[in-house]
Every structure is written in structure tokens, then in C-alpha cells.
Amino acid sequence: AVVSTQSTGHYYLTNNLRMLRTLIVLTCALCIVRAVDEEEVLQRRPNVPDSHVDDLKDLLMASIQNTISLTEVITQQTKEISDLMLGLSAAKLDLQDLKQKLSKNQDEDVRMAEDIARAKQEIAVLTSRNNSVVVLNGEEENGKPECTRVCSGTTGRTTTNWVDYSGSTGIYKEVDISGCGFIKIPTITTSVEGSGSHWEVTGPSAVYHASPTGFRIYVGANRANIRKAFASTRLWNIEWVAVGFVC
């Protein structure tokens, strides 16, 4: 299409230039013929001074020179116009090509955005199908159903640092669950695990100061020597399960 348009424009400009040159040549020829005729007439008149003949010849030569100069100017301007038109034609075609490319890129962006939206919907559907954890209610308003999480852990048999409760008996432990990533207070279930005597303890399932990042457990028993040393020698630790929302 580019070659065809440029060729057509160049063809018309070239033809117009040729026609203009032909017209100028014919004009020059007519001027010469007329001048020759007038010279013959003057020669037939013996009473015409030679100065008049010379003036006529000078006028004829000046006309021819002006015509030639005009032809050159017109030729140069015609060529410049031709180059300008060809350049504008090429620029127009380049602009059209650029618009087509931009339109194509926009279409691809729209399709990509639609594909991403569909993928997100499919992921949401798959997440909701695979999420078998349902939280009916909790300490706070529920989060998104697809954001439920089950998180569990233990304070460890040899890493539980019990703290003696003020008084004659009893111990407690702060449990860190910040690694679960809860944003609301989860539902927490606890128990005490160990190597002995923990069957008689009280309070292992009583959760205090629950928050998205931790809780506290107090442990006692029907004996006076429930202190941190007693619990440590028997490897007492807190095992827990928390269910909550992460978004």
C-alpha cells in the first residue's frame, strides 16, 4: 500500500511537471516566432531606426532569460513540493501503522486483564472448595471465609519455661502464636503433655488473655509443690490448636 500510494503521487507530480515544462517551451517558441516576425517587419521598413531593432532584440533576449529562470524556479519548487508530499504520505502511513500497533497492544492488554480476572476467580473457587475449615463464630467478627487457618504447636518438653505463680503453689506460661498470622482472636484449645503427674493438674484448658499473637495458661494441682522445678522434671508442656482468620 505504501509503495502504491507513493508511486501514484510521484506519477501525477512528474506528469504535471512535464506538462508545465512543455507549456513554458511552447511559450518561448511563440515569443521567438513573434520576435522574428516583428524583426522582419522592421527590416521591411527602411525608416525604422536600428536602435529600435536592437531594443527589440534585447527585450526578446530578456524575455527568454526570464522565462528560463522562471522554468528553473518552477522546476525546483515542483520538486520540493513532490518531496514534501511523498514525505507526508510516508509519515501518514507510519502514523496509521503506529495506530494499528497501539490498538493491537491495547487489545492484548484487555485480553491479559480478562485472563488475570478469570484466573483469580478460578483460584477463589478452588480455595473455597478446598477450604474445609469453617468458623461459625469467634471472639470477634469473622473474617473472610477463604482466610480461615488452623495452626497448632507446643511449647516443647525441654523448652517450656514455666513461671511460678505468686503464692504457695501453681505455675503459668505465656504462649506465643504470632507465627500463625492471625488478625483476629482465634479459637484456642489447649492441654498439658508430659512424662508424669500431669493427669492431676487443674486449669490446662483454661485460656487467659487470648489475642491474635498469644495467650496464657495457669496450672495447679491438689498438692502444695506444683512449682516450675516440679513441672520441668516431668517435662510438662502446653500443646495447643488455634483456628482463626488471617485476612
C-alpha positions in Angstrom: 0.0 0.0 0.0 2.9 2.4 0.8 4.7 1.7 -2.5 1.4 2.1 -4.4 0.5 5.4 -2.8 3.9 6.9 -3.2 4.2 5.7 -6.8 0.8 7.2 -7.7 1.7 10.6 -6.2 5.1 10.7 -7.9 3.4 9.8 -11.2 1.0 12.7 -11.1 3.6 15.2 -10.0 6.0 14.0 -12.7 3.3 14.4 -15.4 2.3 17.9 -14.1 6.0 18.9 -14.2 6.4 17.7 -17.8 3.2 19.5 -18.9 4.5 22.7 -17.2 7.8 22.4 -19.0 6.1 21.8 -22.3 3.9 24.9 -21.8 6.9 27.0 -21.0 8.8 25.8 -24.1 5.8 26.5 -26.3 5.6 30.0 -24.8 9.3 30.6 -25.5 8.8 29.3 -29.0 5.9 31.6 -29.7 7.8 34.5 -28.3 10.7 33.8 -30.6 8.4 33.4 -33.6 6.7 36.6 -32.8 10.0 38.4 -32.4 11.3 37.1 -35.7 8.1 38.3 -37.4 8.4 41.7 -35.9 12.1 41.8 -36.9 11.2 41.0 -40.5 8.5 43.7 -40.4 11.0 46.2 -39.1 13.5 45.3 -41.7 10.9 45.9 -44.4 10.5 49.4 -43.1 13.6 51.3 -44.0 12.6 54.3 -41.9 12.8 52.3 -38.6 15.9 53.2 -36.7 18.4 50.4 -35.9 18.2 51.4 -32.2 14.6 50.2 -32.2 15.6 46.8 -33.7 18.3 46.5 -31.0 15.8 47.3 -28.3 13.5 44.7 -29.6 16.3 42.1 -29.6 17.3 43.0 -26.1 13.7 42.7 -25.0 13.4 39.3 -26.7 16.6 38.0 -25.0 15.5 39.3 -21.6 12.1 37.6 -22.0 13.8 34.4 -23.0 16.2 34.6 -20.0 13.3 35.4 -17.6 11.3 32.5 -19.0 14.3 30.2 -18.5 14.8 31.4 -14.9 11.1 31.0 -14.2 11.3 27.5 -15.6 14.1 26.6 -13.2 12.4 28.1 -10.2 9.2 26.3 -11.0 11.1 23.0 -11.6 12.9 23.4 -8.2 9.7 24.3 -6.4 7.8 21.5 -8.0 10.5 19.0 -7.0 10.4 20.3 -3.4 6.6 20.0 -3.3 6.9 16.5 -4.7 9.4 15.5 -2.0 7.2 17.1 0.7 4.1 15.3 -0.5 5.9 12.0 -0.6 7.3 12.6 2.9 3.8 13.5 4.2 2.4 10.4 2.6 5.1 8.2 4.2 4.5 9.9 7.6 0.8 9.4 7.3 1.3 5.7 6.6 3.7 5.4 9.5 1.2 7.0 11.8 -1.5 4.6 10.6 0.9 1.7 11.3 1.6 3.1 14.7 -2.1 3.4 15.5 -2.7 -0.2 14.4 0.2 -1.4 16.7 -1.2 0.6 19.6 -4.7 -0.8 19.0 -3.2 -4.3 18.9 -1.3 -3.7 22.2 -4.5 -2.3 23.8 -6.4 -5.4 22.7 -3.7 -7.6 24.1 -3.7 -5.7 27.4 -7.5 -6.1 27.7 -7.3 -9.9 27.0 -4.5 -10.2 29.6 -6.6 -8.4 32.2 -9.5 -10.6 31.4 -7.3 -13.7 31.7 -6.0 -12.5 35.1 -9.5 -11.8 36.3 -10.6 -15.3 35.3 -7.6 -16.9 37.0 -8.4 -15.0 40.2 -12.0 -16.2 40.1 -10.8 -19.8 39.5 -8.3 -19.6 42.4 -11.1 -18.2 44.6 -13.4 -21.1 43.7 -10.7 -23.7 44.2 -9.8 -22.1 47.5 -13.3 -22.1 48.7 -13.8 -25.8 47.6 -10.6 -27.0 49.3 -11.1 -25.0 52.5 -12.8 -27.5 54.8 -12.3 -25.2 57.9 -15.5 -23.4 58.8 -15.6 -20.9 61.7 -19.2 -20.3 62.8 -18.3 -17.6 65.2 -15.4 -16.3 67.4 -14.4 -13.7 69.9 -14.5 -11.1 67.2 -16.4 -10.6 63.9 -15.4 -13.2 61.4 -13.0 -12.5 58.6 -13.3 -13.8 55.0 -14.3 -17.5 54.8 -11.4 -18.3 52.5 -9.0 -16.8 55.0 -9.5 -19.4 57.8 -6.4 -21.2 59.1 -5.7 -24.0 61.5 -2.5 -23.5 63.4 -1.1 -25.8 66.2 2.1 -26.1 68.3 3.7 -27.0 71.6 5.9 -25.1 74.0 8.2 -28.1 74.0 9.1 -30.7 76.6 12.5 -29.2 77.3 11.9 -25.7 76.2 8.9 -24.7 78.3 9.9 -22.0 80.8 7.3 -22.2 83.4 6.9 -19.2 85.8 5.9 -19.7 89.5 2.6 -18.2 90.3 2.7 -15.8 93.3 1.6 -17.8 96.4 2.4 -21.3 97.7 1.6 -23.3 94.6 0.8 -23.0 90.9 2.6 -22.1 87.7 1.8 -20.3 84.4 3.1 -20.0 80.9 2.9 -17.3 78.2 2.4 -19.0 74.8 3.5 -17.2 71.6 1.4 -17.9 68.5 2.4 -14.9 66.4 3.8 -17.2 63.7 0.2 -18.2 62.8 -0.5 -14.8 61.3 -4.0 -14.3 62.8 -5.5 -10.9 62.5 -8.4 -11.7 64.9 -8.5 -13.6 68.2 -8.6 -17.3 67.3 -10.4 -20.1 69.0 -7.8 -21.9 71.1 -7.8 -25.4 72.6 -5.1 -26.5 75.0 -3.8 -29.4 77.1 -0.8 -30.3 79.1 1.5 -33.0 77.9 4.4 -34.6 79.9 6.0 -37.7 81.3 4.1 -37.9 84.6 1.7 -36.4 87.2 0.0 -34.1 84.7 -3.2 -36.1 84.9 -4.0 -34.5 88.3 -3.4 -30.9 87.2 -6.2 -28.3 87.0 -6.5 -25.5 84.5 -4.7 -26.9 81.5 -7.7 -25.9 79.2 -8.4 -22.6 80.8 -7.2 -19.9 78.3 -6.4 -16.4 79.6 -5.6 -13.2 77.8 -6.2 -14.6 74.3 -5.1 -12.4 71.4 -4.1 -12.9 67.8 -0.5 -13.4 68.9 -0.7 -15.3 72.1 -2.4 -16.5 75.4 -1.6 -17.6 78.9 -2.3 -20.9 80.8 -2.3 -21.3 84.6 -1.7 -24.8 86.0 -2.3 -26.0 89.6 -3.0 -29.3 91.4 -4.2 -30.7 94.7 -0.7 -30.6 96.2 1.5 -27.9 97.5 4.6 -28.5 95.5 3.4 -27.5 92.0 6.2 -25.2 91.0 8.3 -24.7 87.9 11.0 -27.2 89.0 8.4 -29.9 89.6 6.9 -29.3 86.1 10.3 -29.2 84.4 11.4 -32.5 85.8 8.2 -34.1 84.5 8.6 -32.4 81.0 5.3 -30.6 81.2 4.5 -28.5 78.2 1.4 -26.9 76.6 0.1 -28.3 73.4 -2.4 -26.1 71.6 -4.6 -25.8 68.5 -5.9 -22.4 67.2 -8.4 -21.7 64.5 -8.9 -18.2 63.2 -8.7 -15.7 60.3 -5.6 -14.4 58.6 -7.3 -11.9 56.4 
